[in-house]
Amino acid sequence: MSSDVLGQALGPRLPSPLREVDEPAFTERGVRLLLKRDDLIHPALPGNKWRKLAPNLRSATASGHRALLTFGGAYSNHLRATAAAGRLLGLATVGVVRGDELARKPLNPSLARCAADGMRLHFVPRSEYRRRADPGYLDELRARFGGPYLVPEGGSNALAVEGCTALGEELRGVTDVAAVACGTGGTLAGLAAGLAPGQRALGVPVLRGGFLGDEVTRLQHAAFGAVRGDWTLDDRFHGGGYARTTPELEEFAAAFAARHALPQLDRVYVAKLLHALTTLAAEGAFPEGSTVTAVVTG
Ligand SMILES: Cc1ncc(COP(=O)(O)O)c(C=O)c1O
């Protein structure tokens, strides 16, 4: 399948829209805030899901695979997007899901959506899930499920990182800082590589742990053979950890969406990013006359 055929089958909206918003913490300091609406790229594969999956889907179909296998937790956006992509392209999908106790419970709405899109859900104990990057385990899964094309957890592999460079390229010449929320770091790795010299990428991890710098470096080496672009991480804004929220964050997200007539903001990633940028603007982290772009990844 050529990239054109993939584009025709899935009809992405690219480049994604870019919109300036008038947000007091920024305008008061003479800083422009732009929203890069990657969430509008595709209804079933929004944001970084499209950017990361599209090159993998091309590779899977070009190499004759008829099935995809990937990994995720019970609420994984990535599992949902993979299931939808499989349905749209006529590929079988297998989701290896963390937590075998889930097999005995009714499916939550996210997993129910995966199943409705035809994904075969394979629930595994947490101890087994921890082996999700172990080559021996991956061979076992390939043998068990008939040789599917494997996509890692969160969709972040070298092809995905390369796919995310287009996000940086779309932002050349329009911003000083491009900021993104980070889970696995794959989107940041590609974004930073796609920006022009003089522009910088800022990553806001939504997980605790401080491990992400090494991971972004590893992913850039896998994709490009070297570290690329000017990127940094600000680890202060995970708000207690993955999917943890606070009344303050909830209030901020609802008010931000209402002020700018946006759909409900993704709480796990996008709300934390916008909250972080607003705090940084108030701290004077962005010079007067500069432009900051927040990537709305989902
Ligand atoms: C909406 C959204 N934003 C950001 C991210 C983080 O992307 P990455 O894992 O590439 O850091 C994810 C996770 O895939 C996501 O679902």
PDBQT file of the ligand as one rigid body, heavy atoms in Angstrom, charges set to zero:
ROOT
HETATM    1  C1  LIG A 301      -3.402  12.294  23.714  1.00  0.00    +0.000 C 
HETATM    2  C2  LIG A 301      -1.973  11.891  23.894  1.00  0.00    +0.000 A 
HETATM    3  N1  LIG A 301      -1.039  12.858  23.991  1.00  0.00    +0.000 NA
HETATM    4  C3  LIG A 301       0.271  12.573  24.179  1.00  0.00    +0.000 A 
HETATM    5  C4  LIG A 301       0.704  11.270  24.283  1.00  0.00    +0.000 A 
HETATM    6  C5  LIG A 301       2.152  11.007  24.553  1.00  0.00    +0.000 C 
HETATM    7  O1  LIG A 301       2.817  10.563  23.433  1.00  0.00    +0.000 OA
HETATM    8  P1  LIG A 301       4.211   9.810  23.581  1.00  0.00    +0.000 P 
HETATM    9  O2  LIG A 301       3.901   8.452  24.143  1.00  0.00    +0.000 OA
HETATM   10  O3  LIG A 301       4.724   9.745  22.182  1.00  0.00    +0.000 OA
HETATM   11  O4  LIG A 301       5.080  10.595  24.487  1.00  0.00    +0.000 OA
HETATM   12  C6  LIG A 301      -0.234  10.210  24.192  1.00  0.00    +0.000 A 
HETATM   13  C7  LIG A 301       0.198   8.808  24.302  1.00  0.00    +0.000 C 
HETATM   14  O5  LIG A 301       0.407   8.129  23.363  1.00  0.00    +0.000 OA
HETATM   15  C8  LIG A 301      -1.606  10.532  23.984  1.00  0.00    +0.000 A 
HETATM   16  O6  LIG A 301      -2.544   9.577  23.896  1.00  0.00    +0.000 OA
ENDROOT
TORSDOF 0
